Each structure stands twice: as C-alpha cells, then as structure tokens.
Amino acid sequence: MQSPDADKATSFDVAFPLAVYSLDALKRAAYAMMHRISVKFDISNEHVRCIITPVSDKEDAARLERDFLREVIDHDLRISIEAQTEQTRTAILGLTFSRTGLQG
C-alpha cells in the first residue's frame, strides 16, 4: 500500500528579487501555469520565494522551472508595457466613446 504522500510530486523553490520582479507578475505567471503547478509565495522584504509543486509527478522539475521563469518575465514585461501605454489607451477609449452618442 502506498503512503498518502506517494502521489505527491516533489516541490522546489525559486527566489525572485522584488527590486526586479513584481509580486503581480509572479501571481500572473502562477495563474497562467496553474494547470501544471501550484505555487505558494513566501514574501520577505527583498525577495519572494515561490514554492512550486507540480500538479503531476510526471512533470520534469527543470522544465517547469524554465517555463515558470519565462512566464514571470513575460508577465513582468506585460505589466511594464501596460503602465507605459496606459495614457494612450485611455485617450483612445475616451475618443472612441465620445463619438458613439451614448453620452447623456
């Protein structure tokens, strides 16, 4: 008979400096990969340690870590672009809705 923990995949952790990566980017990356991993966040003043547990024990830890790092970078850049283009997006939306006749 197998122990209750026999089906659980082994966890590993990856630390991210908060000076480089935002907590929001880490959360978005965890969400994007939730079909493959679950992530717990251990937050300190300077770092966030992500404790990653594969959903399946068939997943390769090195591949999961690589994919998670890629997701974090992707979402961190998306957040930067969102911030840099917010005024332009707001102006475009304002102009679009000002011409619809939907205003009271």
SVG drawing of the C-alpha trace seen along z (x, -y; Angstrom):
<svg xmlns="http://www.w3.org/2000/svg" viewBox="-29 -64 46 66">
<polyline fill="none" stroke="black" stroke-width="0.4" points="0.0,0.0 1.3,-3.4 1.6,-6.2 -0.7,-9.2 2.3,-11.3 3.4,-8.8 1.4,-10.5 2.6,-14.0 5.2,-15.5 8.3,-17.0 8.3,-20.7 11.1,-23.1 11.6,-26.8 12.7,-29.7 13.6,-33.1 12.9,-36.4 14.3,-39.8 11.4,-42.3 13.7,-45.0 13.5,-43.2 10.2,-41.4 6.8,-42.5 4.6,-40.3 1.8,-40.9 4.0,-39.3 4.7,-36.3 1.0,-35.8 0.1,-36.2 2.7,-33.6 1.4,-31.2 -2.1,-31.6 -1.0,-31.1 0.6,-27.8 -1.9,-26.6 -2.8,-23.6 0.8,-22.4 1.9,-23.7 0.6,-25.1 2.6,-28.0 3.0,-29.2 4.5,-32.6 6.9,-33.3 7.4,-37.0 10.3,-38.8 11.4,-42.5 13.7,-41.8 12.7,-38.5 9.7,-36.4 10.3,-32.7 8.0,-30.7 7.5,-27.2 6.4,-25.3 4.7,-21.9 4.0,-20.1 0.3,-19.0 1.6,-15.8 4.6,-13.7 5.3,-13.1 6.4,-16.7 10.1,-17.5 11.1,-20.0 13.8,-21.6 11.3,-22.2 8.7,-23.5 11.2,-25.9 12.3,-27.1 8.7,-27.6 7.8,-29.4 10.8,-31.8 9.6,-32.5 6.1,-33.2 7.4,-35.6 9.5,-37.5 6.6,-37.6 4.1,-39.0 6.6,-41.4 7.2,-42.9 3.4,-43.0 2.9,-44.9 5.6,-47.4 4.0,-47.9 0.6,-48.3 2.0,-51.1 3.8,-52.8 0.8,-52.8 -2.0,-53.5 -2.4,-57.1 -2.6,-56.3 -5.1,-53.5 -7.2,-55.8 -7.2,-58.5 -8.2,-56.1 -11.0,-54.7 -12.2,-58.2 -12.2,-59.4 -14.0,-56.2 -16.8,-56.5 -17.1,-60.3 -18.2,-59.7 -20.8,-56.9 -23.7,-59.1 -24.0,-57.1 -23.4,-60.1 -26.4,-61.5"/>
</svg>
